[in-house]
Amino acid sequence: MTLKLHCFGESGHSYKAALALELSGLAWEPVFVDFFGGAHRSDDYRGLNVMAEAPVLVDGDVRLSQSGVIQQYISDKTGKFAGRPEDKYEVLRWILWDNHKLSSQAGMTRFLMNFIPEDKRPQEVITFMQGRLKAAFSTLNTHLQGREWIVGDGLTNADLTCCGYLFYPEPFGFDRADWPHIDAWLDRISALPGWKHPYDLMPGNPSDRA
C-alpha cells in the first residue's frame, strides 16, 4: 500500500517526514496541502487533523500528525533511522530540542521574513528570533564538531529533524558559511542516495504564487 503524506513544499516540518519517507524506501506519495490558500483551516482538513497542521501521514487506517511522530512510525515500519537501541533517548532528546529550539523558531522567522507582505514584517520580532536562532545554530555547530552525525555513527531521526529548515533558500538568518560543522553535516546528508531538495520532493513552491 502506498503511504500518503499531506504536505507542502515550503513546510520544513513536512520536509522532515517526506525526506524520511524517501530515504526509507517506502512507497509513498505527496498530497498537496494548499496552506497559503487556507486549506488547512477547512472542515475537511480538520477532519483529517484537528490540529490543522501539516504534515499528516495516512497509512491505511493509520493517521498521524507531527513530524517527529511520523519519523518514529517510519522507523518502526522499516527499522531505519532509529539508531542503536542504546541511542533511543539521545535521538529523542535531539528531536525535542529541534522542535522547541530550532525548527519552530526557524519556521516562524522564515515565514515572517519571506511569506507576508514586506510592510507587515515585524522587524523587532524578527531580530529577536534571529538572536535565539543564532544560539541554536551555535549549539548544533558545537555538537557536530568532530562528529559526522548528531547521534551515533549513522543517519538517524535526530539528523532528519534538525536539517528540516536548513536546506531552504529563503533568508532567515542562517548562512552555512558561518557554521562550518553544520555546513559539512548538511553536505553529508545531501550526498545520501535518494536525497532531494524540499522543492523537488513535495509540491508547493514560492514561485507558484509569484
SEMIVO-865084 format. One record per residue: residue in one letter; y, x, z of N, C-alpha, C, O in turn. Coordinates in Angstrom, 1 decimal, decimal comma, always signed. Atoms other than C-alpha are relative to their C-alpha. Layout:
SEMIVO-865084
r/n.Y/n.X/n.Z/ca.Y/ca.X/ca.Z/c.Y/c.X/c.Z/o.Y/o.X/o.Z
A/Y/X/Z/Y/X/Z/Y/X/Z/Y/X/Z $
...
***
This chain:
SEMIVO-865084
r/n.Y/n.X/n.Z/ca.Y/ca.X/ca.Z/c.Y/c.X/c.Z/o.Y/o.X/o.Z
M/-1,2/+0,8/+0,0/+0,0/+0,0/+0,0/+1,2/+0,9/+0,0/+1,3/+1,9/+0,7 $
T/-1,3/-0,8/+0,1/+3,5/+1,3/-0,9/+0,9/-0,5/+1,1/+1,2/-1,6/+1,3 $
L/-0,9/+0,3/-1,1/+5,8/+1,5/+2,1/+1,4/-0,2/-0,7/+1,7/+0,4/-1,7 $
K/-1,3/+0,3/+0,5/+9,3/+0,2/+1,6/+1,0/+0,4/+1,0/+0,9/+0,1/+2,2 $
L/-1,1/-0,4/-0,9/+12,4/+1,8/+3,1/+1,3/-0,6/-0,4/+1,8/-0,3/-1,5 $
H/-1,3/+0,6/+0,3/+15,5/-0,3/+3,2/+1,1/+1,0/+0,4/+1,1/+1,4/+1,6 $
C/-0,8/-1,2/-0,2/+18,2/+2,3/+2,9/+1,2/+0,0/-1,0/+1,2/-0,8/-1,9 $
F/-1,0/-0,2/+1,0/+21,3/+3,5/+1,0/+0,4/+1,5/+0,1/+0,3/+2,1/+1,1 $
G/-0,1/-1,5/+0,1/+22,2/+7,0/-0,2/+1,0/+0,6/+0,9/+0,8/+1,8/+1,3 $
E/-1,0/-0,6/-0,9/+25,3/+7,5/+1,9/-0,4/+0,1/+1,4/+0,3/+0,8/+2,2 $
S/+0,4/+0,0/-1,4/+23,4/+7,0/+5,1/-0,8/+1,2/+0,4/-2,0/+1,4/-0,1 $
G/+0,7/-1,2/-0,4/+22,4/+10,2/+6,8/-1,3/-0,4/+0,9/-2,3/+0,3/+0,8 $
H/+1,2/+0,5/-0,7/+20,0/+8,2/+9,1/-1,0/-0,5/-0,9/-2,2/-0,2/-0,7 $
S/+1,0/+0,4/+1,0/+18,4/+6,7/+6,1/-0,7/+1,2/-0,6/-1,9/+1,2/-0,9 $
Y/+0,5/-1,3/+0,7/+18,0/+10,2/+4,6/-1,1/+0,6/+0,9/-2,0/+1,1/+0,4 $
K/+1,0/-0,6/-0,9/+16,1/+11,4/+7,7/-1,4/-0,7/-0,3/-2,4/+0,0/-0,4 $
A/+1,2/+0,7/+0,3/+13,5/+8,7/+7,1/-0,5/+0,2/-1,4/-1,7/+0,4/-1,6 $
A/+0,4/-0,2/+1,4/+13,5/+9,0/+3,3/-0,6/+1,4/-0,2/-1,6/+1,5/-0,9 $
L/+0,4/-1,4/+0,2/+13,1/+12,8/+3,4/-1,4/+0,1/+0,7/-2,3/+0,8/+0,1 $
A/+1,3/-0,1/-0,6/+10,2/+12,5/+5,9/-1,1/-0,7/-0,8/-2,2/-0,2/-1,0 $
L/+0,9/+0,7/+0,8/+8,5/+9,9/+3,7/-0,3/+0,9/-1,3/-1,5/+1,0/-1,6 $
E/+0,2/-0,8/+1,2/+9,0/+12,1/+0,6/-0,8/+1,2/+0,2/-1,7/+1,5/-0,6 $
L/+0,7/-1,3/-0,3/+7,7/+15,3/+2,2/-1,4/-0,3/+0,5/-2,3/+0,6/+0,5 $
S/+1,3/+0,4/-0,5/+4,8/+13,4/+3,8/-1,1/-0,2/-1,0/-2,3/-0,1/-0,7 $
G/+1,0/+0,3/+1,1/+3,2/+12,5/+0,5/-0,4/-1,5/+0,0/-1,2/-1,9/-0,8 $
L/+0,3/+1,4/+0,0/+3,0/+8,8/+1,5/+0,6/-0,7/-1,3/+1,7/-0,3/-1,8 $
A/-0,6/+0,8/+1,1/+3,6/+6,3/-1,3/+1,0/-0,9/+0,6/+0,8/-1,7/+1,5 $
W/-1,1/+0,8/-0,5/+7,0/+4,7/-0,7/+1,0/-0,3/-1,1/+1,0/+0,4/-2,1 $
E/-1,1/+0,3/+0,9/+9,9/+3,2/-2,5/+1,3/-0,4/+0,8/+1,1/-1,1/+1,8 $
P/-1,3/+0,4/-0,7/+13,6/+2,7/-1,5/+0,4/-1,4/-0,4/+0,2/-1,8/-1,6 $
V/-0,6/+1,4/+0,3/+15,1/-0,8/-1,3/+1,5/+0,1/+0,4/+1,8/+0,3/+1,5 $
F/-1,4/-0,2/-0,2/+18,8/-0,6/-1,7/+0,7/-1,0/+0,9/+0,5/-2,2/+0,8 $
V/-0,8/+0,9/-0,9/+21,0/-2,0/+1,1/+1,4/+0,2/-0,4/+2,0/+1,3/-0,2 $
D/-1,4/-0,1/+0,4/+24,5/-2,7/-0,1/+0,9/+0,0/+1,2/+1,5/-1,0/+1,5 $
F/-0,8/-0,1/-1,2/+26,1/-1,6/+3,1/+1,4/-0,2/-0,1/+2,0/-1,0/+0,6 $
F/-1,5/+0,1/+0,1/+29,6/-1,3/+1,8/+0,4/-1,4/-0,6/+1,5/-1,8/-0,6 $
G/-0,2/+1,3/+0,4/+29,2/-4,8/+0,3/-0,3/-1,0/+1,2/-0,2/-2,2/+1,0 $
G/+0,2/+0,8/-1,2/+28,3/-6,1/+3,8/-1,4/-0,6/+0,1/-1,6/-1,6/+0,8 $
A/+1,3/+0,6/+0,1/+24,6/-6,8/+3,0/-0,7/+0,0/+1,4/-1,5/-0,9/+1,7 $
H/+0,7/-0,1/-1,3/+23,5/-5,6/+6,5/+0,5/-1,0/+1,0/-0,2/-1,2/+2,0 $
R/-0,4/+1,0/-0,9/+25,5/-8,4/+8,1/-0,5/-1,4/-0,4/-0,2/-2,4/+0,3 $
S/+0,5/+1,3/+0,5/+23,8/-11,2/+6,1/-1,1/-0,5/+0,9/-1,7/+0,3/+1,6 $
D/+1,1/+0,6/-0,8/+21,4/-13,6/+7,8/-1,3/+0,5/-0,4/-2,2/+0,7/+0,4 $
D/+1,3/-0,5/+0,5/+18,6/-12,4/+5,6/-0,3/+1,4/+0,5/-1,4/+1,7/+0,9 $
Y/+0,2/-1,3/-0,5/+19,1/-8,8/+6,6/-0,2/+0,0/+1,5/-1,0/+0,8/+2,0 $
R/+0,1/+0,1/-1,5/+19,5/-9,7/+10,3/-1,4/-0,5/+0,3/-2,0/-0,2/+1,4 $
G/+1,4/+0,4/-0,2/+16,1/-11,4/+9,9/-0,9/+1,1/-0,1/-2,0/+1,1/+0,5 $
L/+0,8/-1,2/+0,1/+14,7/-8,1/+8,9/+0,2/+1,0/+1,1/-0,7/+1,6/+1,6 $
N/-0,4/-0,9/-1,1/+16,6/-6,1/+11,5/+1,2/-0,6/+0,8/+2,3/-0,6/+0,3 $
V/-1,0/+0,6/-0,8/+18,5/-7,8/+14,3/+1,2/+0,9/+0,3/+2,3/+0,5/+0,6 $
M/-1,0/-1,0/-0,3/+20,4/-4,6/+14,8/+1,0/+0,2/-1,1/+2,0/+0,8/-1,0 $
A/-0,9/-0,1/+1,2/+22,0/-4,9/+11,3/+0,3/+1,4/-0,4/+1,4/+1,7/-0,7 $
E/-0,1/-1,4/+0,4/+21,4/-1,3/+10,6/-1,0/+0,4/-1,0/-2,0/-0,2/-1,2 $
A/+1,0/-0,7/+0,9/+19,7/+0,9/+8,0/-0,3/+1,4/+0,6/+0,6/+2,0/+1,2 $
P/+1,1/+0,5/+0,9/+17,1/+2,3/+7,6/-0,9/-1,0/+0,8/-0,9/-1,1/+2,0 $
V/+1,1/+0,8/-0,5/+14,3/-0,2/+8,1/-1,2/+0,3/-0,9/-1,2/+0,3/-2,1 $
L/+1,3/-0,3/+0,7/+10,7/+0,7/+7,2/-0,9/-1,2/+0,1/-1,1/-1,8/+1,2 $
V/+0,9/+1,1/+0,1/+8,3/-2,0/+6,1/-1,3/+0,5/-0,5/-1,4/+1,0/-1,6 $
D/+1,3/-0,5/+0,4/+4,6/-1,2/+6,0/-0,9/-1,2/+0,3/-1,5/-1,3/+1,4 $
G/+0,8/+1,2/-0,2/+2,7/-4,5/+5,6/+0,7/-0,8/+1,1/+1,8/-1,3/+0,9 $
D/-0,6/+0,8/-1,0/+3,3/-6,4/+8,8/+0,8/+0,8/+1,0/+1,5/+0,2/+1,9 $
V/-0,8/-0,8/-0,9/+5,0/-3,5/+10,5/+1,4/+0,2/-0,5/+1,6/+0,5/-1,7 $
R/-1,5/-0,2/+0,4/+8,8/-3,4/+10,5/+0,6/+0,9/+1,1/+0,5/+0,6/+2,3 $
L/-0,6/-1,0/-1,0/+10,6/-0,5/+12,2/+1,4/+0,3/-0,4/+1,7/+0,5/-1,6 $
S/-1,3/-0,6/+0,3/+14,2/+0,5/+12,5/+0,2/+1,1/+1,0/-0,6/+1,4/+1,8 $
Q/-0,4/-1,3/-0,7/+15,9/+3,6/+14,0/-0,8/+1,1/-0,6/-2,0/+1,2/-0,6 $
S/+0,7/-1,1/+0,8/+15,2/+6,8/+12,1/-1,0/+0,8/+0,8/-2,0/+1,1/+0,3 $
G/+0,9/-0,8/-0,8/+13,6/+8,6/+15,0/-1,4/-0,7/+0,2/-2,4/-0,1/+0,2 $
V/+1,2/+0,8/-0,1/+11,1/+5,8/+15,4/-0,8/+0,0/-1,3/-2,0/+0,2/-1,3 $
I/+0,7/+0,0/+1,3/+10,3/+5,7/+11,7/-0,6/+1,4/-0,2/-1,7/+1,5/-0,8 $
Q/+0,6/-1,3/+0,1/+9,8/+9,5/+11,7/-1,3/+0,1/+0,8/-2,2/+0,7/+0,3 $
Q/+1,2/-0,1/-0,8/+7,3/+9,2/+14,5/-1,1/-0,8/-0,6/-2,3/-0,4/-0,5 $
Y/+1,0/+0,8/+0,6/+5,5/+6,4/+12,7/-0,6/+0,8/-1,2/-1,8/+0,8/-1,4 $
I/+0,5/-0,8/+1,1/+5,2/+8,7/+9,6/-0,9/+1,1/+0,6/-2,0/+1,4/+0,0 $
S/+0,9/-1,0/-0,6/+3,8/+11,4/+11,8/-1,3/-0,5/+0,5/-2,4/+0,1/+0,3 $
D/+1,2/+0,6/-0,5/+1,3/+9,1/+13,4/-0,9/-0,4/-1,2/-2,1/-0,3/-1,0 $
K/+0,8/+0,3/+1,2/+0,1/+8,0/+9,9/-0,6/+1,2/-0,7/-1,7/+1,2/-1,2 $
T/+0,4/-1,2/+0,9/-0,1/+11,5/+8,4/-0,4/+1,2/+0,8/-1,0/+2,1/+0,3 $
G/+0,2/-1,2/-0,7/-0,3/+14,0/+11,2/+1,0/+1,1/-0,2/+0,8/+2,2/+0,2 $
K/-1,0/-1,0/+0,4/+2,7/+15,8/+9,8/+1,3/-0,2/+0,8/+1,6/-1,2/+1,3 $
F/-1,4/-0,1/-0,6/+6,0/+16,9/+11,4/+0,1/-0,3/+1,5/+1,1/-0,3/+2,1 $
A/+0,0/+0,2/-1,5/+4,9/+16,3/+15,0/+0,0/+1,3/+0,8/+0,3/+1,3/+2,0 $
G/+0,2/-1,2/-0,7/+4,4/+19,9/+15,8/-1,3/+0,1/+0,7/-2,1/-0,8/+0,6 $
R/+1,2/-0,2/-0,8/+1,8/+21,2/+18,1/+0,0/-1,0/+1,2/+1,1/-1,4/+1,6 $
P/+0,0/+0,9/-1,2/+0,7/+18,9/+21,0/+0,9/+0,4/+1,1/+1,6/-0,4/+1,7 $
E/-0,9/-0,5/-1,1/+2,5/+21,1/+23,5/+1,5/-0,1/-0,4/+2,3/+0,1/+0,5 $
D/-1,4/+0,1/+0,4/+5,7/+20,7/+21,4/+0,6/-1,4/+0,0/+1,7/-1,6/-0,3 $
K/-0,4/+1,4/+0,1/+5,8/+16,9/+21,7/+1,4/-0,3/+0,6/+2,2/-1,0/+0,0 $
Y/-1,2/+0,3/-0,7/+8,6/+16,7/+24,3/+1,2/+0,8/-0,5/+2,3/+0,4/-0,4 $
E/-1,1/-0,8/+0,5/+10,6/+19,5/+22,8/+0,5/-0,6/-1,3/+1,7/-0,6/-1,6 $
V/-0,4/+0,7/+1,2/+10,6/+17,7/+19,4/+0,9/-1,2/+0,4/+1,9/-1,5/-0,2 $
L/-0,7/+1,2/-0,5/+11,7/+14,5/+21,2/+1,3/+0,4/+0,5/+2,3/-0,4/+0,3 $
R/-1,3/-0,5/-0,6/+14,4/+16,4/+23,1/+1,0/+0,2/-1,1/+2,2/-0,2/-1,0 $
W/-1,0/-0,3/+1,1/+16,0/+17,5/+19,8/+0,3/-1,2/-0,8/+1,5/-1,4/-1,3 $
I/-0,3/+1,2/+0,7/+15,7/+14,1/+18,2/+1,1/-0,8/+0,8/+2,0/-1,3/+0,2 $
L/-0,9/+0,7/-0,9/+17,5/+12,5/+21,2/+1,4/+0,8/+0,0/+2,4/+0,1/-0,1 $
W/-1,2/-0,7/+0,0/+20,1/+15,3/+21,2/+0,8/-0,2/-1,3/+2,0/-0,5/-1,3 $
D/-0,6/+0,2/+1,3/+20,7/+14,9/+17,5/+0,7/-1,4/-0,1/+1,9/-1,5/-0,5 $
N/-0,5/+1,4/+0,1/+21,2/+11,1/+17,7/+1,2/-0,2/+0,9/+2,1/-1,0/+0,6 $
H/-1,1/+0,1/-0,9/+23,6/+11,5/+20,6/+1,2/+0,9/-0,3/+2,3/+0,5/-0,3 $
K/-1,0/-1,0/+0,1/+25,5/+14,7/+19,9/+0,4/+0,4/-1,4/+1,5/+0,8/-1,7 $
L/-0,3/-0,5/+1,3/+25,2/+15,5/+16,2/+0,1/-1,1/-1,0/+1,2/-1,4/-1,6 $
S/+0,0/+1,0/+1,1/+24,3/+12,7/+13,7/+1,0/-1,2/+0,3/+1,7/-1,6/-0,6 $
S/-0,8/+1,1/-0,3/+26,1/+9,9/+15,5/+1,5/+0,4/-0,2/+2,3/-0,4/-0,8 $
Q/-1,4/-0,4/+0,2/+29,4/+11,9/+15,5/+0,3/+0,4/-1,4/+1,4/+0,2/-1,9 $
A/-0,2/-0,4/+1,4/+28,9/+13,4/+12,1/+0,2/-1,2/-0,9/+1,0/-1,3/-1,8 $
G/-0,1/+1,2/+0,8/+28,3/+10,0/+10,6/+1,3/-0,8/+0,2/+1,9/-1,2/-0,8 $
M/-1,3/+0,7/-0,2/+31,4/+8,4/+12,2/+1,1/+0,8/-0,6/+2,0/+0,3/-1,2 $
T/-1,1/-0,9/+0,5/+33,6/+11,4/+11,3/+0,0/+0,0/-1,5/+1,1/-0,2/-2,1 $
R/+0,1/+0,1/+1,5/+32,4/+11,4/+7,7/+0,5/-1,3/-0,5/+1,1/-1,4/-1,6 $
F/-0,4/+1,3/+0,4/+32,9/+7,7/+7,4/+1,5/-0,1/+0,1/+2,2/-0,6/-0,8 $
L/-1,5/+0,1/-0,2/+36,5/+7,9/+8,8/+0,7/+0,8/-1,0/+1,9/+0,5/-1,4 $
M/-0,7/-0,9/+0,9/+37,4/+10,8/+6,5/-0,2/-0,3/-1,5/+0,6/+0,1/-2,3 $
N/+0,3/+0,2/+1,4/+35,9/+9,5/+3,3/-0,2/-1,4/-0,5/+0,0/-1,7/-1,7 $
F/+0,4/+1,3/+0,5/+35,0/+5,8/+3,2/+0,9/-1,1/+0,4/+0,5/-2,3/+0,2 $
I/-1,1/+1,0/-0,2/+38,1/+4,0/+4,4/+1,2/+0,5/-0,6/+1,4/+1,6/-0,9 $
P/-1,2/-0,4/+0,6/+41,5/+3,9/+2,8/+0,7/+1,1/+0,7/+0,8/+1,1/+2,0 $
E/-0,6/-1,2/-0,6/+43,4/+7,1/+3,4/+1,1/-0,4/+1,0/+1,2/+0,3/+2,0 $
D/-1,0/+0,4/-0,9/+46,3/+5,3/+5,1/-0,5/-0,7/+1,3/+0,3/-0,9/+2,2 $
K/+0,6/+0,6/-1,2/+43,9/+3,8/+7,6/-0,8/+1,0/+0,8/-1,4/+0,6/+1,8 $
R/+0,8/-1,0/-0,7/+42,3/+7,0/+8,7/+0,6/+0,5/+1,3/+1,8/+1,0/+1,3 $
P/-0,6/-0,4/-1,3/+42,9/+7,7/+12,4/-0,1/+1,5/+0,3/-1,1/+1,9/+0,8 $
Q/+0,1/-1,5/+0,0/+43,7/+11,4/+12,4/-0,3/+0,5/+1,4/-1,0/+1,5/+1,6 $
E/+0,3/-0,4/-1,4/+43,7/+11,7/+16,2/-1,4/-0,1/+0,4/-2,0/+0,8/+1,0 $
V/+1,5/+0,2/-0,3/+40,2/+10,3/+16,4/-0,8/+1,0/-0,8/-1,7/+1,6/-0,2 $
I/+0,8/-1,0/+0,9/+39,0/+12,5/+13,5/+0,1/+1,4/+0,6/-0,9/+2,1/+0,7 $
T/-0,1/-1,3/-0,6/+40,4/+15,6/+15,2/-0,8/+0,1/+1,2/-1,5/+1,1/+1,5 $
F/+0,8/+0,0/-1,2/+38,8/+14,7/+18,5/-1,5/+0,1/-0,4/-2,2/+0,9/+0,3 $
M/+1,4/+0,0/+0,4/+35,5/+14,0/+16,8/-0,5/+1,4/-0,6/-1,6/+1,9/-0,4 $
Q/+0,3/-1,3/+0,5/+35,6/+17,3/+14,9/-0,1/+1,0/+1,0/-1,0/+2,0/+0,9 $
G/+0,1/-0,9/-1,1/+36,1/+19,1/+18,1/-1,4/-0,1/+0,7/-2,0/+0,9/+1,0 $
R/+1,4/+0,3/-0,6/+32,9/+17,5/+19,5/-1,1/+0,5/-0,9/-2,1/+1,1/-0,5 $
L/+0,9/-0,5/+1,0/+31,1/+18,3/+16,3/-0,1/+1,5/+0,0/-1,2/+2,1/-0,1 $
K/+0,0/-1,4/+0,0/+32,1/+21,9/+16,5/-0,9/+0,5/+1,1/-1,7/+1,5/+1,0 $
A/+0,8/-0,3/-1,1/+30,4/+22,1/+19,9/-1,5/-0,2/-0,4/-2,3/+0,6/+0,0 $
A/+1,4/+0,3/+0,3/+27,2/+20,5/+18,5/-0,5/+1,0/-1,1/-1,6/+1,5/-1,0 $
F/+0,4/-1,0/+1,0/+27,2/+22,9/+15,5/-0,3/+1,3/+0,7/-1,2/+2,0/+0,3 $
S/+0,2/-1,2/-0,8/+27,5/+25,8/+17,9/-1,3/+0,0/+0,7/-2,0/+1,0/+0,7 $
T/+1,3/+0,1/-0,7/+24,6/+24,6/+19,9/-1,2/+0,2/-0,9/-2,1/+1,0/-0,6 $
L/+1,1/-0,1/+0,9/+22,4/+24,2/+16,9/-0,1/+1,4/-0,6/-1,2/+2,0/-0,8 $
N/+0,0/-1,3/+0,6/+23,5/+27,5/+15,3/-0,6/+1,1/+1,0/-1,3/+2,0/+0,5 $
T/+0,5/-1,0/-1,0/+22,8/+29,5/+18,5/-1,5/-0,2/+0,2/-2,2/+0,8/+0,3 $
H/+1,4/+0,2/-0,1/+19,4/+27,9/+18,9/-0,8/+0,5/-1,1/-1,9/+1,0/-1,0 $
L/+0,8/-0,4/+1,1/+18,4/+28,8/+15,4/+0,1/+1,5/-0,2/-0,6/+2,0/-1,1 $
Q/+0,0/-1,5/+0,1/+19,3/+32,5/+15,8/-1,4/+0,6/+0,3/-1,9/+0,4/+1,4 $
G/+1,4/-0,6/-0,2/+16,0/+34,4/+15,4/-1,1/-1,0/-0,2/-2,3/-0,7/+0,0 $
R/+1,0/+1,0/+0,2/+14,2/+31,2/+14,5/+0,0/-0,5/-1,4/+1,1/-0,5/-2,0 $
E/+0,0/+0,7/+1,3/+13,1/+29,6/+11,2/+0,1/-1,5/+0,1/+0,7/-2,1/-0,7 $
W/+0,0/+1,5/-0,2/+12,6/+26,1/+12,6/+0,5/-0,3/+1,4/+0,4/+0,5/+2,3 $
I/-0,5/+0,4/-1,3/+14,0/+24,2/+15,6/-1,0/+0,1/+1,1/-0,7/+0,5/+2,2 $
V/+1,1/+0,0/-1,0/+10,7/+23,8/+17,3/-1,2/+0,6/-0,7/-1,6/+0,2/-1,7 $
G/+1,2/-0,5/+0,5/+7,6/+25,9/+16,8/+0,2/+0,8/-1,3/+1,3/+1,4/-1,5 $
D/+0,0/-0,9/+1,2/+6,7/+27,7/+13,6/-0,1/-0,7/-1,3/-0,5/-0,1/-2,3 $
G/+0,0/+0,8/+1,3/+7,0/+24,9/+11,0/+0,9/-1,1/+0,1/+1,5/-1,4/+1,2 $
L/-0,8/+1,2/+0,1/+8,9/+21,9/+9,9/-0,5/-1,1/+0,9/-1,6/-1,5/+0,9 $
T/+0,3/+1,1/-0,9/+9,0/+19,1/+12,5/+1,1/-1,1/-0,1/+2,1/-0,9/-0,8 $
N/-1,0/+1,0/+0,0/+10,9/+15,9/+13,1/+1,3/+0,5/+0,6/+2,3/-0,2/+0,4 $
A/-1,3/-0,6/-0,5/+13,4/+18,0/+15,0/+0,9/+0,5/-1,1/+2,1/+0,2/-1,1 $
D/-0,7/-0,5/+1,1/+14,4/+19,6/+11,8/+0,5/-1,2/-0,9/+1,6/-1,2/-1,4 $
L/-0,3/+1,1/+0,9/+14,3/+16,4/+9,8/+1,1/-0,9/+0,5/+1,8/-1,5/-0,2 $
T/-1,1/+0,8/-0,6/+16,6/+14,6/+12,2/+1,3/+0,8/+0,0/+2,3/+0,2/-0,4 $
C/-1,2/-0,8/-0,1/+19,1/+17,4/+12,7/+0,7/+0,3/-1,4/+1,9/+0,5/-1,4 $
C/-0,6/-0,4/+1,3/+19,6/+18,1/+9,0/+0,6/-1,2/-0,7/+1,2/-1,1/-1,8 $
G/-0,3/+1,3/+0,7/+20,3/+14,4/+8,2/+1,3/-0,1/-0,7/+1,4/-0,5/-1,8 $
Y/-1,3/+0,1/+0,6/+24,0/+14,7/+7,6/+0,5/+1,3/-0,6/+1,6/+1,3/-1,3 $
L/-0,5/-1,4/+0,3/+24,3/+18,4/+6,8/-0,1/+0,4/-1,5/+0,4/+1,4/-1,9 $
F/+0,1/-0,3/+1,4/+23,4/+18,2/+3,1/+1,0/-0,8/-0,8/+1,1/-0,6/-2,0 $
Y/-1,0/+0,8/+0,7/+26,2/+15,7/+2,2/+1,2/+0,8/-0,4/+1,6/+1,7/+0,3 $
P/-1,1/-0,8/+0,5/+29,0/+17,0/+0,1/+1,4/-0,4/+0,5/+2,3/+0,3/+0,5 $
E/-1,3/+0,4/-0,4/+31,8/+14,9/+1,6/+0,5/+0,8/+1,2/-0,4/+1,1/+2,1 $
P/-0,5/-0,8/-1,2/+34,0/+16,8/+4,1/+0,0/-0,8/+1,3/+0,4/-2,0/+1,3 $
F/-0,1/+0,6/-1,4/+33,7/+16,0/+7,8/+0,2/+1,1/+1,0/+0,0/+0,8/+2,2 $
G/-0,2/-1,1/-1,0/+34,4/+19,4/+9,4/-1,1/+0,9/+0,1/-1,2/+1,7/+1,1 $
F/+1,2/-0,9/+0,0/+31,2/+21,2/+8,5/+0,0/+0,8/-1,2/+0,0/+0,3/-2,3 $
D/+0,0/-1,0/+1,1/+31,3/+24,3/+6,4/-1,2/+0,9/+0,3/-1,2/+1,7/+1,3 $
R/+1,2/-0,8/-0,3/+27,9/+26,0/+6,1/+0,3/+1,5/+0,2/-0,4/+2,2/+1,0 $
A/-0,4/-1,4/-0,1/+29,6/+29,4/+5,7/+0,4/+0,4/+1,5/+0,3/+1,6/+1,8 $
D/-0,5/-0,3/-1,4/+30,9/+29,1/+9,3/-1,2/+0,1/+1,0/-1,1/+0,6/+2,1 $
W/+1,1/+0,1/-0,9/+27,4/+28,7/+10,7/-1,3/+0,6/-0,7/-2,1/-0,1/-1,2 $
P/+1,0/-0,7/+0,8/+25,0/+31,3/+9,2/-1,4/-0,3/+0,3/-2,2/-0,4/-0,6 $
H/+1,4/+0,3/-0,3/+21,9/+30,4/+11,1/-0,4/-1,4/-0,4/-1,5/-1,7/-0,8 $
I/+0,2/+1,3/+0,6/+22,3/+26,7/+10,2/-0,1/+0,1/-1,5/-1,0/-0,6/-2,1 $
D/+0,0/-0,1/+1,5/+23,0/+27,7/+6,6/-1,4/+0,5/-0,5/-1,9/+0,0/-1,4 $
A/+1,3/-0,6/+0,4/+19,8/+29,8/+6,4/-1,1/-1,1/+0,2/-2,0/-1,2/-0,6 $
W/+1,0/+1,1/-0,3/+17,8/+26,9/+8,0/+0,1/-1,1/-1,0/-1,0/-1,6/-1,4 $
L/-0,2/+1,0/+1,1/+19,2/+24,4/+5,5/-0,6/+0,5/-1,3/-1,2/-0,3/-2,0 $
D/+0,7/-0,5/+1,2/+18,1/+26,7/+2,7/-1,5/+0,0/+0,1/-2,1/-0,3/-0,9 $
R/+1,5/+0,1/-0,1/+14,6/+26,8/+4,1/-0,5/-1,4/-0,2/-1,5/-1,7/-0,8 $
I/+0,4/+1,4/+0,2/+14,5/+23,0/+4,2/+0,1/-0,4/-1,5/-0,9/-1,0/-2,0 $
S/-0,1/+0,4/+1,4/+15,8/+22,6/+0,7/-0,9/+0,7/-1,0/-1,1/+0,3/-2,1 $
A/+1,0/-0,7/+0,8/+13,3/+25,1/-0,6/-1,4/-0,5/+0,1/-2,3/-0,1/-0,6 $
L/+1,3/+0,6/-0,2/+10,4/+23,0/+0,6/-0,4/-0,8/-1,2/+0,4/-1,5/-1,8 $
P/+0,5/+0,8/+1,1/+8,2/+21,5/-2,2/+0,3/-1,5/+0,3/-0,2/-2,1/+1,3 $
G/-0,3/+1,4/-0,2/+9,4/+17,9/-2,7/+1,3/-0,4/+0,6/+1,7/-1,5/+0,6 $
W/-1,3/+0,3/-0,5/+12,8/+18,2/-1,1/+0,9/-0,6/-1,1/+0,9/-0,1/-2,2 $
K/-1,0/+0,6/+0,9/+15,5/+16,1/-2,7/+1,3/-0,2/+0,8/+1,3/-0,5/+2,0 $
H/-1,3/+0,3/-0,6/+19,2/+15,7/-2,0/+0,1/-1,5/+0,2/-0,5/-2,3/-0,5 $
P/-0,1/+1,4/-0,3/+20,1/+12,4/-0,4/+0,4/-0,9/-1,2/-0,2/-2,0/-1,3 $
Y/-0,4/+0,8/+1,1/+21,8/+11,1/-3,5/-1,0/-0,1/-1,2/-0,9/-0,9/-2,1 $
D/+1,1/+0,0/+1,0/+18,7/+11,9/-5,6/-1,2/-0,8/+0,6/-2,0/-1,2/-0,2 $
L/+1,2/+0,6/-0,6/+16,3/+10,4/-3,1/+0,2/-1,5/+0,2/-0,8/-2,3/+0,2 $
M/-0,3/+1,4/-0,3/+18,0/+7,0/-2,4/+1,1/-0,6/-0,9/+2,0/+0,2/-1,3 $
P/-1,1/+0,6/+0,7/+20,1/+4,5/-4,3/+1,3/-0,1/+0,8/+1,2/-0,3/+2,1 $
G/-1,3/+0,1/-0,7/+23,8/+4,4/-3,4/+0,7/+1,3/+0,0/+0,2/+2,3/+0,6 $
N/-0,8/-1,3/+0,2/+26,5/+7,0/-4,1/+1,4/-0,4/+0,0/+1,8/-1,4/-0,6 $
P/-1,4/+0,4/+0,1/+30,2/+7,0/-3,6/+0,6/-0,2/-1,4/+1,5/-0,9/-1,6 $
S/-0,4/+0,1/+1,4/+30,6/+7,4/-7,3/-0,2/-1,4/-0,5/+0,4/-1,9/-1,5 $
D/+0,2/+1,3/+0,5/+29,2/+3,9/-7,7/+1,1/-0,9/+0,3/+1,3/-2,0/-0,3 $
R/-1,1/+0,8/-0,4/+32,3/+2,5/-6,0/+1,3/+0,6/-0,5/+2,4/+0,0/-0,2 $
A/-1,2/-0,6/+0,5/+34,8/+4,8/-7,7/+0,7/-0,9/-1,0/+1,8/-0,5/-1,5 $
***
